[in-house]
Amino acid sequence: MISYSDSHDIDPQQLLVLFEQADWAEGRRLHDIKQMLTETDVTITAWDGTKLVGFGRVLTDYVYRASIWDVIVDVSYQAQDIGKGLVRQILTHDSLVRVELIWLCTRRYQGFYASLGFSDKEQTGMVWDRRKQSPLSSA
């Protein structure tokens, strides 16, 4: 039976194992994952006993905006509604009930997220990618 938790007590090594299964998480390192976990506002995890099988996280101001990142399910546990469980846990989390808009940045699985109430009609935005830009001067 899958259980969900919002504890920040996550073994970064177990999370790295999940990330290594996804091409979009290529190159993530243990040290960086540790820092990411420290700086993340809300984490939701899915567990099969003591095995981490799903993860999602949120950055937020707890009032106006929140953004969901890194929703991932172990490949051997996919198609069991664990992803839906993670997102539902996020959307109904006590600390996020006042948030007006919850953003999700993804180019994949639009149908999955639409089934949970997300709309691509309202999404606008731009992104600055440090990996693709030349360094900016501080002047």
N, C-alpha and C positions, 0 to 999 in steps of 0.2 A: 504494500500500500504506500502511495506517495504522500509525503507530508510536506508542508510549506512552512517557512520560517522567515522572520524579518530581522533575525539576529545578525549583527555585524561580525560575529565570531565565525569566520569562514577561513578554512585552510587555503591559502593562496596557491599551494601546489595542486590541490584538487581542482581549483578554478582554472589553472593553467592547462590541465588535462582537457577540460571542456573546450577552452579556447583553441587548443591545438587541432580540434576537429573542424574548425570553421576557417575557410579561406579568408573571410573578412577580418579575422583576428590574427592573421599571419604576422609573425615577428614579435608578438607580445612576450615580455620577459617577466620573470618572477618578481624582481625588484620593483618594476613598474606596476605590476598587479597589486603588490602590497600597498604602494602609495595610493593607487586608484581606490582601493577599498577604504583606506583611511579618509579620503576626501569625498567619498560618495555619501549623499544624504540618506537615501533609503535603498536597502538591498532586500531582495526577495530571492530565496533559494528553494529548490525542490530537492527532496531527499528520498532515497530508497534505503531505509535503514540508516547506515552511516555513510552511504555513498552519495556524493553530490551529483545530481542528474539534471539540474536546471538552475538557471541564474538570470536575473534581470536587475537593473539598477536605475535609480532616478536622481537627477540633480534638480534642485528646486529652491524657490524662495518661500514656499509653503503657503502662498496667498494667490499670486497672480499666474505664475508660470512654473511648469515642471517639464522636464524632458526625460524620456525613457531611452535607455542605452543598453546595449549588450545582452539582449534577450537571446538565450541559447539553451538548447536541450541536447543532452547526450544523444548521439546518433542511434544508439541501441534502444533508446526510450522514446524516440519520436513517434508520432501518430498515436499517442496515448492521451492527448489533450493537456499535456503538462505545460506547453507553451501558453495555452489559454488560461490555465490555472495561474501561471506566473503573472500574466498581464492583468487578470481579474484581481489578484491579490494586490497588485500595484494600484489599480484604479479605485479599489475600495479601502485602501490603507488609511487608518485613522488619521495619520499626520498629513494626508493629502486631500481630505474631504473638502477643504475650502478653496483648493486650487481651481482657478477659472479655466485655464487651457493647459492641456497636457499634450506636448509635442512628441512626435516619434519621427526620427530620421532614418529612413530605410529606402532602398530601391528594390527590395525583395519582399515577397509574401504580402503584397497589397491586399489580396483577397482575404487572407487570414486576418489581418488587422481590421479590414472593413467589417468583417463578421463580428468584431468586438466593438464596433461603433466609431472607428476612426474614419476620417474623411480626407481624401486627397484634394478636395475642392478648395479648401481654405489654406492649404499650406503654401506659404511663400517664404522666401529666405535666400540667403546667400551664405557661402562658406569661404573661409580663408584657410588654405592648407599649407602649413609650414613646410611640408615636404616638397611642395611645388613652387615655392616662392624664393626669390633671392632675399638675403637678410635685409631688414629695414634699418636705416640709420636712426639713432635716437634724437637727431636734431629736428 
